[in-house]
Amino acid sequence: MNLKDTADCLAELGNETRLEIFRFLVKCGNKKVLVGDIKKEINIPNSTLSHHLSRLAKVGLILQEKEGRQIICQPQFNQLQGMIDFLLEECCEGESCLTKPKTCC
């Protein structure tokens, strides 16, 4: 991941609602989550949820797929890990770290 991609992801996660949605999806792991289940958890109108999901999908933090009449979402852990790796790329450069950075899933 590069500076621009990381900045784009962080900008989208800088919104409280999108961060809440993303954290909920991460908590669900690799399980496919119905948009209706996200709506119940976050308690926001469909149109607002759709807007936030499309912004997360645009930067690759989530994958949205249609299964029949349902829309499902999954967090993209590779994108999250890429963002974490970029942020930690030069961690403690020139010094030894006290703890080794934890990797995602």
N, C-alpha and C positions, 0 to 999 in steps of 0.2 A: 504494500500500500504506500502511497506517496502523500505529500503534504496536503494537496488539494482534496484528495479522496477522504483523508482523515478529517480535514476541516469540514467537509460537507456532511459526513456522518455525525460529527460532534454538533454541528449546527442543528441538525434534525433532532438529535437527542437533547438539545438544549431547551426544548419545549416540554413543560411538565407532563402534558397529556401523552405526548409521544413517548417520553421516557417511561411513564407508567405502563403504557401498552407494551413497549419492548421488554420491560422487566417482567411483566406477566408472561409473555411468550417465552422468555428465557427460563423462567421458573417451570414452564411446561416441558422444557427440554426439546427433544426432537419430535415430540408428538405433534401431529397436525391439529390445529385448533380452529374451530368454526368461528367465523366472524361474529355470529350470534352469541357465542360464549364469551368473546372479548367484550362485546357490548354489555352483557350482564355483569361482568367483572368490573368494568370501568364506569358503567352507567352514564353513557353519553349518547346523543341522538345518532341515528344511522348515517346521516349526511356528514356529520362532524367526524365520526369514526372513519368513514370512507376516505375523507380528506387526509387524516393523519396516517392511515395505513398506506395510502398511495405515496406519501412523502417518504415513509420508511422504506418502501419497496424501491422507490426511485434511486436511493443511495445504496441499495443492496443489503440493507440490514434485515429485511424480511423477504420471504418468497410468498406470493399469493397465487393460488391455483383455484380453478373452478372444478368442482366435482359434482356433476349433475347440476342441481339448482343451488348448491351450497358453495360458498367461497371459504377456502381454508388458508390459514397462514402458518408459517414456520419461521422461527428466527434463523438467520444465516450465521452460524457460529464461525464459519471461515472468515466472514467479513468482520465480525467482532474481534476475532483473534488477530486479524491483520491490523486492525486499528490499535489493539493493545500492543502488538509487537512494534508497530511504528512508534508509539509513544515511549516505549521502553528501550528502543534501539540503542540509544547512547546513555543508558542508565549507568550512573556511577562511573562514567568513562574516566579511566586513569586511577580509579580507586576500586577496592573490592567492596562489593555490596554486603550489607549485613545479612540480608536474606535473599534467596533466589526468587525472582519474580514468578508468580504462579501463572500457569497457562490456563486458557479456557478449555472447557470440555474436551 
